[in-house]
Amino acid sequence: MPWELGARKMSWNWQPIETAPKDGTAFLAFVPYCIGYVARQDIQVLHWSGWGGGVWDDNNGFHTANLPTHWMPLPDGPSVQP
């Protein structure tokens, strides 16, 4: 279901991983190999890295050996008042 988040419109539909950004932008990724762990690990924050010809990295600098199949943009964070 799409709705407005700030100035941009977000679509909360999973998209094929082939269409994911490869410019270092972080996104939510679905990794079906990781379904069923005690702590949910099938939804991960990943980004494309040019390391070794190109791999999916998490935001801690680790390369994932389990290939994601789908992705969606990260939502904006909440507004924080100082």
Phi and psi in degrees as a GROMACS rama.xvg file:
@    title "Ramachandran Plot"
@    xaxis  label "Phi"
@    yaxis  label "Psi"
@TYPE xy
-80.1009  148.738  PRO-2
-156.377  168.782  TRP-3
-82.2278  130.694  GLU-4
-125.398  106.256  LEU-5
63.9754  -133.881  GLY-6
-91.2988  -3.62517  ALA-7
-115.98  152.561  ARG-8
-95.0824  128.493  LYS-9
-107.107  140.381  MET-10
-110.021  124.574  SER-11
-93.2926  36.915  TRP-12
-103.507  135.26  ASN-13
-67.5319  139.001  TRP-14
-119.02  152.706  GLN-15
-58.202  141.661  PRO-16
-60.7748  -24.8062  ILE-17
-62.1556  -20.4355  GLU-18
-98.1159  3.09834  THR-19
-67.3697  149.842  ALA-20
-65.6258  143.207  PRO-21
-121.285  38.0249  LYS-22
-114.091  14.6841  ASP-23
93.3175  -2.5831  GLY-24
-67.8715  130.288  THR-25
-77.7599  147.055  ALA-26
-152.195  164.378  PHE-27
-78.609  134.421  LEU-28
-124.494  141.965  ALA-29
-98.9131  121.247  PHE-30
-118.399  92.2393  VAL-31
-61.6607  -25.4879  PRO-32
-60.2231  -26.0132  TYR-33
-94.944  11.403  CYS-34
-69.2171  137.741  ILE-35
100.671  -3.17227  GLY-36
-69.3072  155.129  TYR-37
-56.8792  -49.7892  VAL-38
-90.2962  127.64  ALA-39
-57.8245  122.761  ARG-40
-130.213  8.40659  GLN-41
-81.7966  -16.1748  ASP-42
-109.884  119.423  ILE-43
-132.506  155.769  GLN-44
-93.4982  118.88  VAL-45
-129.084  168.307  LEU-46
-151.402  159.999  HIS-47
-84.0571  133.799  TRP-48
-120.047  143.533  SER-49
-79.5696  -0.221188  GLY-50
-58.691  132.671  TRP-51
60.1455  29.0267  GLY-52
93.9795  -3.86314  GLY-53
117.607  119.678  GLY-54
-144.963  161.599  VAL-55
-85.8731  125.006  TRP-56
-113.472  149.603  ASP-57
-85.8106  178.963  ASP-58
-83.5914  9.48113  ASN-59
-105.712  5.07585  ASN-60
88.5533  9.85264  GLY-61
-94.6665  138.595  PHE-62
-85.4403  134.217  HIS-63
-87.778  130.078  THR-64
-85.0733  -14.701  ALA-65
-99.0308  116.202  ASN-66
-75.9139  130.531  LEU-67
-72.7587  153.267  PRO-68
-111.333  -22.0547  THR-69
-144.282  163.093  HIS-70
-148.942  163.197  TRP-71
-152.871  154.745  MET-72
-63.8262  151.393  PRO-73
-71.071  143.486  LEU-74
-74.8764  161.399  PRO-75
-67.2966  150.265  ASP-76
-73.6118  168.7  GLY-77
-70.1002  155.673  PRO-78
-72.796  132.676  SER-79
-119.345  124.895  VAL-80
-95.3637  128.154  GLN-81
